[in-house]
Amino acid sequence: MCKTMYEYRFIKIKLKSGFKGRKPEEDYHEIIEQYAREGWRLVQIFAPAISGYGAAEFYELIFERNK
């Protein structure tokens, strides 16, 4: 039985407050496309509710690929 091993990357994108709510400081579309070109697969975009108002202060992009 052959087990596939994976490696993971976690990319944190901070959110800045604006007039219409929070916006990412970086273009996450470009980050996803860049990692996809390098063989990474987007697994999840995680946004934990950690600020005083229950809103996320950052997104975390989680990527995986075969080791």
DORO-423842 format. One record per atom (N, C-alpha, C, CB): atom name; z, x, y. Coordinates in nm, 4 decimals. Each point is the difference from the previous one (the first is absolute). Glycine has a CB too. Layout:
// DORO-423842
+------+----------+----------+----------+
! atom !       pz !       px !       py !
+------+----------+----------+----------+
!   CA !        Z !        X !        Y !
...
+------+----------+----------+----------+
***
This chain:
// DORO-423842
+------+----------+----------+----------+
! atom !       pz !       px !       py !
+------+----------+----------+----------+
!    N !   0.0000 !   0.0849 !  -0.1172 !
!   CA !   0.0000 !  -0.0849 !   0.1172 !
!    C !   0.0000 !   0.0904 !   0.1248 !
!   CB !   0.1234 !  -0.1875 !  -0.1257 !
!    N !  -0.2174 !   0.1666 !   0.2123 !
!   CA !  -0.0135 !   0.0811 !   0.1216 !
!    C !   0.0584 !  -0.0760 !   0.1197 !
!   CB !  -0.2080 !   0.1125 !  -0.0938 !
!    N !   0.3030 !  -0.0510 !   0.1597 !
!   CA !   0.0607 !  -0.0631 !   0.1175 !
!    C !  -0.0645 !   0.0554 !   0.1253 !
!   CB !   0.2178 !  -0.0327 !  -0.1221 !
!    N !  -0.2613 !  -0.0551 !   0.2087 !
!   CA !  -0.0589 !   0.0417 !   0.1269 !
!    C !   0.1121 !   0.0268 !   0.0991 !
!   CB !  -0.2103 !  -0.1345 !  -0.0442 !
!    N !   0.2040 !   0.2493 !   0.1075 !
!   CA !   0.0987 !   0.0362 !   0.1012 !
!    C !  -0.0603 !  -0.0245 !   0.1381 !
!   CB !   0.1055 !   0.1733 !  -0.1540 !
!    N !  -0.0237 !  -0.2176 !   0.2443 !
!   CA !  -0.0439 !  -0.0260 !   0.1369 !
!    C !   0.0827 !   0.0838 !   0.0979 !
!   CB !  -0.0708 !  -0.2348 !  -0.0641 !
!    N !   0.0099 !   0.2615 !   0.1768 !
!   CA !   0.0741 !   0.0582 !   0.1113 !
!    C !  -0.0092 !  -0.0993 !   0.1149 !
!   CB !  -0.0473 !   0.2417 !  -0.0741 !
!    N !   0.1454 !  -0.2371 !   0.1619 !
!   CA !   0.0099 !  -0.0981 !   0.1079 !
!    C !   0.0128 !   0.0688 !   0.1343 !
!   CB !   0.1059 !  -0.1619 !  -0.1570 !
!    N !  -0.1559 !   0.0939 !   0.2588 !
!   CA !   0.0155 !   0.0433 !   0.1390 !
!    C !   0.0559 !  -0.1182 !   0.0780 !
!   CB !  -0.1927 !   0.1685 !  -0.0164 !
!    N !   0.2852 !  -0.1384 !   0.1047 !
!   CA !   0.0628 !  -0.1016 !   0.0844 !
!    C !  -0.0257 !   0.0393 !   0.1447 !
!   CB !   0.1803 !  -0.0526 !  -0.1742 !
!    N !  -0.2527 !  -0.0302 !   0.2465 !
!   CA !  -0.0370 !   0.0295 !   0.1380 !
!    C !   0.0685 !  -0.1018 !   0.0912 !
!   CB !  -0.2240 !   0.0989 !  -0.0723 !
!    N !   0.3089 !  -0.0489 !   0.1607 !
!   CA !   0.0738 !  -0.0879 !   0.0915 !
!    C !  -0.0766 !  -0.0125 !   0.1318 !
!   CB !   0.2208 !   0.0669 !  -0.1065 !
!    N !  -0.2417 !  -0.1904 !   0.1504 !
!   CA !  -0.0659 !  -0.0285 !   0.1273 !
!    C !   0.0993 !  -0.0751 !   0.0870 !
!   CB !  -0.2317 !  -0.0074 !  -0.1070 !
!    N !   0.2756 !   0.0715 !   0.2130 !
!   CA !   0.0966 !  -0.0632 !   0.0902 !
!    C !  -0.0663 !  -0.1132 !   0.0781 !
!   CB !   0.1263 !   0.2175 !   0.0191 !
!    N !  -0.0453 !  -0.3175 !   0.0127 !
!   CA !  -0.0469 !  -0.1133 !   0.0793 !
!    C !   0.0595 !   0.0101 !   0.1393 !
!   CB !  -0.0217 !  -0.1455 !  -0.2062 !
!    N !  -0.0602 !   0.1192 !   0.3053 !
!   CA !   0.0494 !   0.0009 !   0.1376 !
!    C !   0.0042 !  -0.1430 !   0.0513 !
!   CB !  -0.0933 !   0.2322 !   0.0403 !
!    N !   0.1915 !  -0.2588 !   0.0447 !
!   CA !   0.0138 !  -0.1331 !   0.0576 !
!    C !  -0.1000 !  -0.0180 !   0.1125 !
!   CB !   0.2432 !  -0.0052 !  -0.0616 !
!    N !  -0.2992 !  -0.1129 !   0.0655 !
!   CA !  -0.0963 !  -0.0319 !   0.1048 !
!    C !   0.0227 !  -0.1407 !   0.0513 !
!   CB !  -0.1660 !   0.1561 !  -0.1025 !
!    N !   0.0802 !  -0.1983 !   0.1918 !
!   CA !   0.0110 !  -0.1323 !   0.0613 !
!    C !  -0.0110 !  -0.1116 !  -0.1042 !
!   CB !  -0.0970 !   0.0940 !   0.2110 !
!    N !   0.0102 !  -0.0746 !  -0.3105 !
!   CA !  -0.0225 !  -0.1030 !  -0.1018 !
!    C !   0.0622 !   0.0368 !  -0.1342 !
!   CB !  -0.2109 !  -0.0607 !   0.1163 !
!    N !   0.3158 !   0.1403 !  -0.1151 !
!   CA !   0.0670 !   0.0368 !  -0.1242 !
!    C !  -0.0179 !   0.1474 !  -0.0319 !
!   CB !  -0.0342 !  -0.2316 !  -0.0829 !
!    N !   0.0553 !   0.2663 !  -0.0415 !
!   CA !  -0.0081 !   0.1403 !  -0.0425 !
!    C !  -0.1408 !   0.0317 !  -0.0492 !
!   CB !   0.2447 !  -0.0018 !  -0.0620 !
!    N !  -0.2904 !   0.1228 !   0.0969 !
!   CA !  -0.1313 !   0.0464 !  -0.0428 !
!    C !   0.0135 !   0.1402 !  -0.0572 !
!   CB !  -0.1149 !  -0.1426 !   0.1746 !
!    N !   0.0323 !   0.1762 !  -0.2746 !
!   CA !   0.0063 !   0.1347 !  -0.0572 !
!    C !  -0.0431 !   0.1058 !   0.1003 !
!   CB !  -0.0439 !  -0.0971 !  -0.2247 !
!    N !   0.1099 !   0.2136 !   0.2205 !
!   CA !  -0.0354 !   0.1103 !   0.0883 !
!    C !  -0.1285 !   0.0686 !  -0.0439 !
!   CB !   0.2414 !   0.0322 !   0.0494 !
!    N !  -0.2783 !  -0.0469 !  -0.1766 !
!   CA !  -0.1212 !   0.0601 !  -0.0542 !
!    C !  -0.0872 !  -0.1090 !  -0.0612 !
!   CB !   0.1213 !   0.2179 !  -0.0440 !
!    N !  -0.2517 !  -0.1894 !   0.0315 !
!   CA !  -0.0922 !  -0.0948 !  -0.0627 !
!    C !   0.0126 !   0.0118 !  -0.1524 !
!   CB !  -0.1603 !   0.0144 !   0.1986 !
!    N !   0.2312 !  -0.1075 !  -0.2581 !
!   CA !   0.0226 !   0.0077 !  -0.1440 !
!    C !  -0.1278 !  -0.0208 !  -0.0798 !
!   CB !   0.2309 !  -0.0814 !   0.0382 !
!    N !  -0.3309 !   0.0136 !   0.0191 !
!   CA !  -0.1290 !  -0.0147 !  -0.0685 !
!    C !  -0.0629 !   0.1374 !  -0.0258 !
!   CB !  -0.0336 !  -0.2258 !   0.1096 !
!    N !   0.0368 !   0.3101 !  -0.0082 !
!   CA !  -0.0558 !   0.1349 !  -0.0140 !
!    C !   0.0766 !   0.0819 !  -0.1025 !
!   CB !  -0.0759 !  -0.0100 !   0.2370 !
!    N !   0.2073 !  -0.0038 !  -0.2380 !
!   CA !   0.0822 !   0.0734 !  -0.0963 !
!    C !  -0.0333 !  -0.0434 !  -0.1433 !
!   CB !   0.1837 !   0.0212 !   0.1726 !
!    N !  -0.1971 !  -0.1507 !  -0.1942 !
!   CA !  -0.0337 !  -0.0517 !  -0.1331 !
!    C !  -0.1362 !   0.0512 !  -0.0442 !
!   CB !   0.1377 !  -0.2051 !   0.0436 !
!    N !  -0.2362 !   0.2008 !   0.0460 !
!   CA !  -0.1343 !   0.0480 !  -0.0340 !
!    C !   0.0007 !   0.1500 !  -0.0298 !
!   CB !  -0.0988 !  -0.1803 !   0.1441 !
!    N !   0.1736 !   0.2572 !  -0.0670 !
!   CA !   0.0089 !   0.1447 !  -0.0213 !
!    C !   0.0575 !   0.0300 !  -0.1386 !
!   CB !   0.0297 !   0.0358 !   0.2483 !
!    N !   0.0803 !  -0.0997 !  -0.2834 !
!   CA !   0.0617 !   0.0250 !  -0.1294 !
!    C !  -0.0885 !  -0.0487 !  -0.1145 !
!   CB !   0.2248 !  -0.0186 !   0.1076 !
!    N !  -0.2965 !  -0.0912 !  -0.0881 !
!   CA !  -0.0918 !  -0.0491 !  -0.1031 !
!    C !  -0.1097 !   0.1026 !  -0.0281 !
!   CB !   0.0471 !  -0.2367 !   0.0710 !
!    N !  -0.0984 !   0.3020 !   0.0343 !
!   CA !  -0.1012 !   0.1045 !  -0.0194 !
!    C !   0.0546 !   0.1172 !  -0.0814 !
!   CB !  -0.1053 !  -0.0671 !   0.2167 !
!    N !   0.2365 !   0.0883 !  -0.2100 !
!   CA !   0.0642 !   0.1094 !  -0.0726 !
!    C !   0.0463 !  -0.0416 !  -0.1401 !
!   CB !   0.0720 !   0.0932 !   0.2197 !
!    N !  -0.1086 !  -0.2137 !  -0.2617 !
!   CA !   0.0322 !  -0.0456 !  -0.1350 !
!    C !   0.1298 !  -0.0779 !  -0.0137 !
!   CB !  -0.1240 !   0.1936 !  -0.0753 !
!    N !   0.1883 !  -0.2253 !   0.1867 !
!   CA !   0.1244 !  -0.0764 !  -0.0036 !
!    C !  -0.0310 !  -0.1492 !   0.0003 !
!   CB !   0.1217 !   0.1861 !   0.1194 !
!    N !  -0.0356 !  -0.2642 !  -0.1825 !
!   CA !  -0.0118 !  -0.1458 !  -0.0025 !
!    C !   0.1204 !  -0.0581 !   0.0729 !
!   CB !  -0.1293 !   0.0035 !  -0.2200 !
!    N !   0.1026 !  -0.0947 !   0.3127 !
!   CA !   0.1092 !  -0.0667 !   0.0715 !
!    C !   0.0712 !  -0.0933 !  -0.0969 !
!   CB !  -0.1242 !   0.0146 !   0.2216 !
!    N !   0.2549 !   0.0033 !  -0.2346 !
!   CA !   0.0800 !  -0.0822 !  -0.0901 !
!    C !   0.0686 !  -0.1112 !   0.0782 !
!   CB !   0.0357 !   0.1971 !  -0.1528 !
!    N !   0.0201 !  -0.1615 !   0.2690 !
!   CA !   0.0779 !  -0.0988 !   0.0749 !
!    C !   0.0183 !   0.0449 !   0.1441 !
!   CB !   0.1187 !  -0.0678 !  -0.2105 !
!    N !  -0.1071 !  -0.0302 !   0.2988 !
!   CA !   0.0454 !   0.0240 !   0.1369 !
!    C !   0.1373 !  -0.0642 !   0.0093 !
!   CB !  -0.2382 !   0.0055 !   0.0996 !
!    N !   0.3371 !   0.0771 !  -0.0768 !
!   CA !   0.1393 !  -0.0437 !   0.0003 !
!    C !   0.0514 !  -0.0011 !   0.1435 !
!   CB !   0.0366 !   0.0931 !  -0.2331 !
!    N !   0.0264 !  -0.2015 !   0.2738 !
!   CA !   0.0557 !  -0.0113 !   0.1348 !
!    C !   0.1432 !  -0.0522 !  -0.0104 !
!   CB !  -0.2306 !  -0.0419 !   0.1000 !
!    N !   0.3269 !   0.1312 !  -0.1107 !
!   CA !   0.1385 !  -0.0446 !  -0.0140 !
!    C !   0.0548 !  -0.0580 !   0.1300 !
!   CB !   0.0328 !   0.1735 !  -0.1758 !
!    N !   0.0432 !  -0.2788 !   0.1648 !
!   CA !   0.0644 !  -0.0596 !   0.1174 !
!    C !   0.1270 !   0.0787 !   0.0286 !
!   CB !  -0.0953 !  -0.2314 !  -0.0510 !
!    N !   0.0911 !   0.3206 !   0.1510 !
!   CA !   0.1153 !   0.0865 !   0.0230 !
!    C !   0.0511 !   0.0006 !   0.1433 !
!   CB !  -0.0854 !   0.1377 !  -0.1823 !
!    N !   0.0137 !  -0.1997 !   0.2740 !
!   CA !   0.0481 !   0.0027 !   0.1386 !
!    C !   0.0988 !  -0.1142 !   0.0237 !
!   CB !  -0.2176 !   0.1042 !   0.0757 !
!    N !   0.2752 !  -0.1063 !   0.0401 !
!   CA !   0.1003 !  -0.1001 !   0.0336 !
!    C !  -0.0507 !  -0.1429 !  -0.0044 !
!   CB !   0.1045 !   0.1707 !   0.1390 !
!    N !  -0.2349 !  -0.1885 !  -0.1211 !
!   CA !  -0.0568 !  -0.1349 !   0.0004 !
!    C !  -0.0638 !  -0.0353 !  -0.1335 !
!   CB !  -0.0390 !   0.0220 !   0.2443 !
!    N !   0.0549 !   0.0633 !  -0.3437 !
!   CA !  -0.0578 !  -0.0265 !  -0.1309 !
!    C !  -0.1462 !   0.0401 !  -0.0111 !
!   CB !   0.1601 !  -0.1845 !  -0.0213 !
!    N !  -0.2152 !   0.2451 !   0.1245 !
!   CA !  -0.1397 !   0.0431 !  -0.0015 !
!    C !  -0.0085 !   0.1449 !  -0.0457 !
!   CB !  -0.0561 !  -0.1616 !   0.1855 !
!    N !  -0.0528 !   0.1943 !  -0.2503 !
!   CA !  -0.0195 !   0.1369 !  -0.0480 !
!    C !  -0.0208 !   0.0956 !   0.1167 !
!   CB !  -0.0990 !  -0.0886 !  -0.2129 !
!    N !   0.1464 !   0.2117 !   0.1963 !
!   CA !  -0.0232 !   0.1047 !   0.0987 !
!    C !  -0.1144 !   0.0905 !  -0.0425 !
!   CB !   0.2410 !  -0.0083 !   0.0640 !
!    N !  -0.2832 !  -0.0061 !  -0.1899 !
!   CA !  -0.1112 !   0.0802 !  -0.0501 !
!    C !  -0.0632 !  -0.0691 !  -0.1197 !
!   CB !   0.1104 !   0.2112 !   0.0817 !
!    N !  -0.2333 !  -0.1698 !  -0.1128 !
!   CA !  -0.0659 !  -0.0346 !  -0.1251 !
!    C !   0.0036 !   0.1247 !  -0.0859 !
!   CB !  -0.1514 !  -0.1763 !   0.1084 !
!    N !   0.1559 !   0.1595 !  -0.2373 !
!   CA !  -0.0154 !   0.1134 !  -0.0899 !
!    C !  -0.1154 !  -0.0325 !  -0.0940 !
!   CB !   0.2484 !   0.0623 !   0.0146 !
!    N !  -0.3518 !   0.0208 !  -0.0098 !
!   CA !  -0.1146 !  -0.0161 !  -0.0883 !
!    C !   0.0295 !   0.0790 !  -0.1266 !
!   CB !  -0.1631 !  -0.0313 !   0.1950 !
!    N !   0.1454 !  -0.0317 !  -0.3093 !
!   CA !   0.0282 !   0.0654 !  -0.1279 !
!    C !  -0.1316 !   0.0142 !  -0.0754 !
!   CB !   0.2369 !  -0.0951 !  -0.0090 !
!    N !  -0.2706 !   0.2207 !  -0.0234 !
!   CA !  -0.1239 !   0.0315 !  -0.0703 !
!    C !   0.0325 !   0.0633 !  -0.1349 !
!   CB !  -0.1216 !   0.0311 !   0.2194 !
!    N !   0.0291 !  -0.0470 !  -0.3152 !
!   CA !   0.0139 !   0.0685 !  -0.1272 !
!    C !  -0.1369 !   0.0505 !  -0.0450 !
!   CB !   0.1993 !  -0.1440 !  -0.0617 !
!    N !  -0.1960 !   0.2450 !  -0.0256 !
!   CA !  -0.1211 !   0.0473 !  -0.0671 !
!    C !   0.0422 !   0.0711 !  -0.1280 !
!   CB !  -0.1264 !   0.0242 !   0.2209 !
!    N !   0.0299 !  -0.0100 !  -0.3099 !
!   CA !   0.0268 !   0.0700 !  -0.1260 !
!    C !   0.0365 !   0.1444 !   0.0300 !
!   CB !  -0.1593 !  -0.1512 !  -0.1255 !
!    N !   0.2561 !   0.2009 !   0.0533 !
!   CA !   0.0455 !   0.1380 !   0.0171 !
!    C !  -0.0916 !   0.0968 !  -0.0716 !
!   CB !   0.2341 !  -0.0805 !   0.0208 !
+------+----------+----------+----------+
***
